[in-house]
Amino acid sequence: MNKELMKQESTGKLGESWLGYGAEILAIFFALAVMTGRIYTLSYWNVFGLPPELNDTAFINYAIMSPNTAVASMFMAAGTVAMIVLFRRQPYDFVGDGSPMAAYLIGWSAFWVGAIAIGMIPKVNSSAWTTGTVGIAFGLAYFFAIGGQVVWVQAVLKRQKELSKWDKILFGWLKKVPIILVQIFFMVGLVSLSLWGIFDTAQKFGANEAKMMYITRPQVTLQLDSPKGFEDLPLVANSSGAASFKVYIITEAGGFLYVSPGVTKTPLQIHVRAVPVSRVQAIQYAVSATPIGE
């Protein structure tokens, strides 16, 4: 009877633990996703020189504004909570006494592969990548780095032979420090690097998607009631006094239609004009269509 009761209590505590871990992952994910979504949005509209107020987005919607930053945020949240769980349930020994040198090489390689990837992903032109793959790549790099640093540090502290020159410089002092403090030190450094990486990635991806949107948008013919106020543009007037010109439509907000006549060659800039919606008489699209089956 007592064994059954203890088993039920143990199962209940385990269920509560997993619920707690899930809540922590969701909390960290939501915080990261909202911050990166906001950075993405600001970067997106900054390409056109438009204020953030033009994108009237509810606070919670920033979490799903960019699939890539949302996926990366989920990876980071899961990895961070996993490390917290490891710290709470010390001691954990991933190295063992068999071959600390092999674990050292594996952990060292995984850490630097992940850390370098975290720093390089924001610098790669990812505009042609499939939606979500940037976030997956960033998340996998984070797991490589955070897992590798645990194994690497444990292996360094357990190696029996004389430390190498670089090990002495980097880790010699760690022999006198509890391993949990060492891992916390490395985790804080890795999380800081990852935050910089994911925020930088969100900024660059927002700018890239804005440019791709502009390039792929069809050019339209915008007809105004008169050329007044737009005399500097290559307008085509008709007999009724109306005028038309070719533009790319960016967005509509606050009673204005924000358009761009094109990219200037020197310097390479996107010029944006605000056209009152009340003055727009017609918008003519010329979109090419591919027959079904081709």
C-alpha positions, 0 to 999 in steps of 0.5 A: 500500500505504501509503495503504491502511494509513493509511486502515485506521489512520484508520478504526480511530482513528475507530471507537475515538473513537466508542466512547470518546464513546459510553462517555463519554455512557453514563457521564455519563448513568448518573451523572445518571440515578441522581442524579435518580432518587434525588431523584425517589424521595425527593421522591415519598415525602416527600409522604406523610412516609414514609422512603426505606427504604420504597422498597427500590430497588437502586442501579442501578434509580434510573436508570429510576425516572422516564422524564422525568429519564432522558430529560433526563439522556441529552440532557444527557450527549450535549450535554456530550460534544458540547461536550467533542469541540468543545473537543478538536478546536479550532479550530471556526468556526461563524460564518465571515466572511460575516455575523457579525451574523446568527450573533450574533442567531441564537446570542443568541436560541437561548441565551436561549430555551434558558436561560429554558426550562431555568429555567422547566420545573421551575416548570410543572405537568407532571403532565398531560404525557405520560410522557417529554415533560418530559425531551424539553423539558428536553433540547431546551432544553439543546441550544438553550442550549449550541449558541446560546452557542457561536455567540453568543460566536464571533460577538461575538468576530468582529464588526468594528464597534464593540461595543454597550453591553451587549456591552462590559459582557459581552464587552469583556474577552473580546477578550483571552481565547482563545476556547476559555477563553471557551467553557469559561467559558460551558459551566461556567455553562450546565452548572451552571444545567442541573444545578440545573434537572434536579435541581429538575425531578426533585424537583417531578416526584416530588412531582407524580406522588405527588399524582397517584397519590394522587388517582387511586387508588380508595378501598377499605374496609379491614376490621380485626380490631378498632377498637383503636388506630384509635378516632379514625377513622370506623370502622363496627363489626359484630357480630363485633367487627371494624371497617372504614373507607374509606382510600386504600392508599399502599404496603406495607412491613415488615409494615405497610400504609400508608394514608390516610383522606383529605386534611384541608381545613384545612390541606391535608394527607395523613394517613398511618396504618400498619396492621399487615398481621396485623390486616387481615382483608379489603380491599374494592374498588369500581372502576367499569368501562367496557364494551368499545367505549365 
